[in-house]
């Protein structure tokens, strides 16, 4: 043992003859170099012929061979789809690797989505949807340790066909004796994964429109196959000299974005998968600028997908509408009434609007407009006549209310109800006036009745009554099937004071129609209700002029779910209000949501698991699990998830899948998902794991499970276990 600062020496004595002088000098240099590598932090003392030489000894340097491997999936990949890069970083030793850095750049024609790294790693990335460098760092990586980093990028929708190559690099602060394995490449090919003849057909009405009038476009998208069209995009730029007015609700499976009402921009609707032979219809309405002098309005809709299209000539459709005064005459009129008057601050005003067409012709593109008056906020619009499309501010907000109908026949009356809430701090005596206007594309012989005004006064004595109205809504069943009935139970409660002009409104949810409102033959005591016709959409509207304190009223509303619904959620909201100040407005609405299971019936998913190399595997070797998912029908299975926890005593290595799967490794579980699997369709997932070198002898069990959002009549074939033995 030496003291901390003590120097150690190796003493060597050589006896030489004079004749060996030159040989001695050469040998002395060789020995000095040799001894320099014998002792850490020491010096070597060489003494000969009464003279000595001292040479410093250099300490051996720590080294760590860090390596990286990279895999990409899927290959080929479709435009707009994700590429998953699996990056395996390993320290092959012999020393601990410190400050290990893995970096790569988002490849050309892609943008960053997300990154998953093991505990201890820290990653710096571009924002999602952007490009840049992804850098992940860990303070140290032990000898023999191999970590998986997963990076997902999205292929640009405009990416050309051809290869996308990406390079990853690894480095550390520890000397690396094998730099040749510090980088790895992975290449996938961008190519259409399907063939689908998409088409779009567009019509417009009317053929001629007056400045300030509306044009309604009917847009039909169709897939003539032979394959399902992936990532379908319908685009329609609002034409010059017009602004956006409305778009019909998106068909099942579609998601749409639009400009704000009264603005320009582009309507974009997307569908991740449009089946072969399927169609979707959209109704787009724009308003022609009132001051335009343009002779016509031209509008084009286009459709595309990630699939190759055998007939691109039908991917766009254009409609040209003449701008000018139409050859029709219609005296449209509006009348407006407000209740109550006076009204208490914090209470509701109910506006009733009656729209008439006094003829002689059918009025086209009729528009009703009003705004929330000063000192009020929008509450609800419980009554809208059939055929009309209305846009309103959000509940509690302010702004315009606009309703439009393409045609209004002579001698037709249309009734609307709008509820506004008076601000609680409105001074007593304030007069609240509200104006509504009506117009059409036709010449109007009497414009004096195109406006309707109503005025109420805020009660000088404050709110005439105070109560606490509440509503609770439940639904049954929670997972209904398409083409079945859905039952809502609506319970209205009132607090300590009588509620004057109590009102219950319940707009029927999309993709449903009215069946019944019970109790049969009689409304709850004191209530009067109006409903849509059986088989129609609309709003259930119930009123009670004097709802007693501490009372409870129960309604049972039955609706029928459309047979065309292919899954997803149906949400329905009921609201209550009255003319009294409400001490707790948080319970004035209640929403019930159900999830529609599948579409067209159950789907029996079946999972098969195969093993390679077989029943026995040596330590350090790979096990390949072949997971095959089959839909035995009879319906399409939607929102499929395949889950496989990585078995004990193994380490994830890589995977490959058939097109349509999206896979990730998280918290030790390998999960793959896909949107749907048709009746009879079969898809595979190959999972590779490596047996740990220190794995004990005995079985390695792996269990995988498949599930979906569609009811499965046979859950017994959804889970499989495979066993491999380590000798």
PyMOL commands that set and color helices and strands:
alter all, ss='L'
color gray80, all
select helices_A, chain A and resi 18-36+179-181+312-314+447-449+585-587+715-717
alter helices_A, ss='H'
color red, helices_A
select strands_A, chain A and resi 9-14+43-48+51-56+64-73+82-94+97-105+110-116+122-124+133-141+146-155+162-171+183-190+196-205+208-209+214-226+229-237+242-247+255-257+266-274+279-288+296-304+316-323+330-339+348-360+363-371+376-383+389-391+400-408+413-422+431-439+451-457+466-467+470-476+485-493+499-507+512-518+528-530+539-547+552-561+568-577+581-582+589-596+603-612+622-634+637-645+650-657+662-666+669-677+682-691+698-707+719-726
alter strands_A, ss='S'
color yellow, strands_A
deselect
rebuild
show_as cartoon
